[in-house]
Amino acid sequence: MEDTEELRAARGVRRKILGDAYVDAATADPAPTAVEFQDYLTATAWGVWAREGALSPRDRSLLVLAMTAALGRMDEFRIHAGTTPRTGVTDAEIDELLFQIAAYCGVPAGSAARRAVQNARADREAGR
């Protein structure tokens, strides 16, 4: 993938939200296909975060949490639940979001999301 200004901006947002350690681990595989895949993920998923628009990082974060919970993507949900201090989402807002998830996505999704939030908070408190 061509190293464009948009891709560089997306990389910057990804690092800002997920942190250097996470991104470094995710992009450590030097195989050409792995590098291309990570660039694709970054351009696609994080490019939407880097674009101008009416949604703030806080809004985008809440939407990602709701969508990953709705899709049952709890690994991604937990990753993003752990980033909320960097996106401006408060613990109280996540707690309220759990009710929305349970009401609109079902109790199993809400319960799984709650467990993921508890684990993310435990990791944060432990400094991980």
C-alpha positions, 0 to 999 in steps of 0.5 A: 500500500502506498504510504500516503498522507492519509495512511500516515494520519491513520497510523498516528491516530491508531498509535494515539488511541491504542498505544505504541506497545499494542501497535508495535506488537500488531505490526511486528511481523515483517512478512510483506503480506502482514505489512500490507494487511496491517496497512489495510486495517490501519487505512480502513479502520483508523482512517475513518478516525483520522478524517475530519467530521462531526464525530469526536474521538469520544463519539467514535469510541462509543460507537465502536464499543456499541458496534463491536458488542452488537457483532459479538466481537468481544476481543475488539470490544475489550481492546477499545474498552481499555482505550477509553481514557484516551478517547474521553469516554468515562467509566460512567458512560461505559456503564450506561452503554452496557444497559443500551447493549443489553437492551438492543443487542441482547442480554448475552451481549450485554453480559459479555460486554460487562465482563470485558469492561471489568477485565479492561478496568482490572488491566488498567488498574494493574498498569497493563 
